Every structure is written in C-alpha cells, then in structure tokens.
C-alpha cells in the first residue's frame, strides 16, 4: 500500500517543481546505495527539505522514510499520507519509540532520512547535531550518507512567507560518500565527523549556487558570514 502511494506523490512533487520552474543542480546521488539500509543525513533550512532530500535518492530508485515530528502525523491531510508512506513519527517526550521504529526499518533494508539539527536553522548555518543518526547507523550496521541543500530556504522557511511563484529559483544539492564508524568509535565522535562532512558539503553547495541576493531586501536568505542579513547563529538561538 505504501509503495503504491509513494511514487504518485513523488510524481506530483516533480510536476510541481516543473510548474515553479525550479532549476536543479544535483551532484553525488551515486553515493546513495541502491540496496540495503542507510541513513540519509541533511542540513535543515526549509519546511520542504524532506522533498528535496528524497529527490536526491531517486536515481538509486530508493524511497526515503523520514523521521518527522508527530504533529505532522496528526494533521487531517498530511497525517494519512505520512503514515501510508511509512514515515516515522517522533514524539520528543518518547523518542525511544521512534528510534526503535527507525532501527527496525534500517534492518529491513530501508533508507531513513534524518535532520540531526532537529529544527530549521534560522541562520542557515549548521546547528549542533543530535547523535541519533550516528547511533542508528552503528546499531543497524548501515552507512551514513551526508548531504547538503541550498536554495530551499527561498521557497518556504521559518519566519518568512512562502514563495511558490514561478521565479525560476535554483536548488543546489550535494551528496557525499558514506561515513562509517572507526574501530571502537563513539557515537559522539562519529556525529562530529558527520557534521564536518555535511558542513563541507554545505559550503560546496553555497559556492556552486548560481544566484546572489538582488539587493538589501532580498539578502534575508544569505547567511551573515556570507554578507547576508540572516540572523547570526547567536541571534538565531535567541529567537
């Protein structure tokens, strides 16, 4: 039932991308394994990041099961869709249930999508990573596949209005080689290494991005350290 529904949802998303005339630059999709379990790990800058993270797995013909806050599953429209596509609800007061669900899916050969920052970064820089993705990969003995998204914040992000006009926005996606634990490595050490890889991919995506803000009023989506007017990480923590 889930896999009968998931492909049409992907098809609808791709039709929507075409209607918006989004311009994609995706590199590294070959690093998503064609079979077996894996944890796909991305930065988080937009409400739509799960769509674009899943898009990077399409060349491998993989359907990504995302871990998402349980409120999405309680919505009358999104809830039935999320459950039917085997996404995983996360109740932060009972996180062990989501962890066990994700672990079972990984051992069954599924690809799990995780945003280890847990919430959208308002500064558009990387926040600290939670260790859950690393612990899942270690326990299930599957690879961690790092990736970075850039440009998705221009469509819809926290604190800004949605922009679903036909504005020809570029979306840049970079996927890196799998990250695996070293001998006797702790989950915290693996998480630090994973964050470094995502950080490097994010900088690569930013350098490759073909657009710049069109003036001071449009500089909100550019991080402060790159000359934009987005909050600094310290300012974002205070919001």
N, C-alpha and C positions, 0 to 999 in steps of 0.2 A: 504494500500500500504506500509506504513512504517513498520508495524509489519510483513509483508511478506518478507521484505528485511532484517530487523534487525537479525532474527535468523540465516540465512545463513552467515551473516557477522561474527556473534559470532562463528559459526561452523568453518569458515575459520581461525579465530584467534586461536581457540583451536587446530586446525591441525598444525598451525604454531608453537604454543608453544610445541607441541609434536615433531615437526621436530627439534626444538632447544634443546629439552630435558631439558626444564626448570623444576625445582623441586619446587613445591608449598607447602607452609605451611600457610594455611588459618584458622584463628580462629575467631569466633564471628559472622559468617554470619547469625546466627539465629536472630540477632538484627535488620536486615533489614526487615521491615514489609511486610507481604505477600500481603497486600492490603492497599489502601489509599495513600495519598500523603506523601512524606517525602523528606528531603534534605540530601543527602549523601555528607559528607564533608571530604576531604582528604588533606594530605600534597602533595607537588608537587616537584618531584625531577627528572622527566624524561618526554620526549616528548610522551611516551607511557602510562602515568599514567591513562588516561581515559579508556584504555583497561582493565587494572588490577583492577581499581575501579569498573568497570561494572562487572567484573568476580565475585567479592565478593557478588553481588546481585543475581547471577544465582540460588543458592539454593532456594531462595524465588521466583524464576521464574519472576523476575522483569527486565524490560528493562529500563535502566537509560538514561535520556535525559540530555546531558551535555551542560553547558554554555561554549562557546569557542569563541575566538577572530574571528571577522568577516572575516579576511583574509583567514582563512581555508575554508570558505564557497565560496570564490571567485575562489578557485583553480579548474581547469577544471576536475580533478579526484575526489578529496575529497569533493568538493562543492555539487555535486548532491547526493552523499552518505549521507553527513551530513544532508542535507535538508530532504531527504527521511526517515531518521531515527528519525526525529523530534528533532534533537539537536537545540540549541538556539544560534544564532549569537549575539555577544556582540561588539557593536561599542562603544568604550570608550568615544567618544565625544557625544554620545546619549544613555547613559546607561539606561535611563528610559524606552526605548522600550524593551530592553532585560528583564528588571525587570518585566514589565507588562506581557510579554510573559511567563516568568517563573511562575509568580503568577497564571496566568490562568491555566497552566499545573498542578500546585500543587493542585489547587481547583478541577481539573478534576480527581484527584487521581493518578497523575504521580509521579515518583521518579526523582528528579532533582539532577544532580551531579555538585558540585561546588568545585573549588580550591580557597579558600579565600585568599591565598597568592598572587594570580593573575598571578604571573610568577614563573618559575622554580627557586628554591633555589640553588644557586651555592655552598653554604657552606654545603648543605644537612642537615641543621638545620632549624627549623621553623622560617619563617619571620613573620612580623606583619600580622594579619588577617584584611581583609576588613569586614565591618559589613553587607554586602548584604545578606549573607546566613541567619544570625540571623533575619534580618528584614523580609525576605521572610517567614521564619518559623512562626514568630509571626503573620504576617498579614494573612497567609493562615491557621494558627492554625494546623500546622503539626509538627512532631518531626524532630529534627536534629540528624542524625546518624553519629558519628565521626568515622574515620578510619585512619590507617597509613599504608604506603607502605615502604618497604625497599628492596634494591637489584635491583630495576628497573633502577636506575641510571647507572648500569653497562652495560645495553643494549644500551641506547642512551640518552644522556643528553647534556645540553648546554656546549659548549667549548670542547667537546670530540667526537672522531669518533664513529660511530655506530659499535656495535659488535654483529652481528647476526650469529656468528658461533655456532657450536654445542659444547658449552663449559660447559653444564650441570649446568648453573647458578641457584642458589636458589633465590626464590622470597618469601618474607615473608609479609603477610597481616594480620592486626589485626583490628577487628571491635568492637566498644564498644557499651554499652547500650545507648539508645536515651537520648538526652539532651533537656530539655524543659525549658521555661522561668519561673522564680518565679513570685509571685504576684507583679505587678507594676514594674517588672524589665525592665531596658532599653536595647536597642539593643546592646549598647556598653558593658554593664555588661555581657550580655549573650554571646557576642563574646569573651570576656576574658575567661569566663568559658569554652566555646567550645575549645578555643585554648589550655587551660590547659589539657583538655581531650585528644586532638589529640597529644599533647606533651607527655603525659604519655603513650599513645599507641605506639608512635614512639620509645620511649625508650624501651618498652616491645618488640617491633619487632626487635630492634637492639640487645638486649640481647639474643633473640632466634635465631638470624641469625647464620647459621652453618658454615660460611666461614669467613676468615680473609684475608687481603691483602697478596699476595705472594711475597712481597719484596717492596723495596722503589719505584720501577717503577709502582707497582700496587696499591700503597696506595692512589691514587688520589680520589677514591670513598669513602674513610673513612673520616668523619669529623675531623677537627683539634683537637677537645676536646677529641676524642677517639684515638688520636695518628696518624691520617692520614694526608695526605698532601693537602686535600681540603682547599680552602680559609676559613679564619675565617669569621664570619658574617660581620665584619667591612671591611675586604678586599673585600668580595663579593659585598658589596654596592658600592665600588669604581670601579668595573669592568664595 
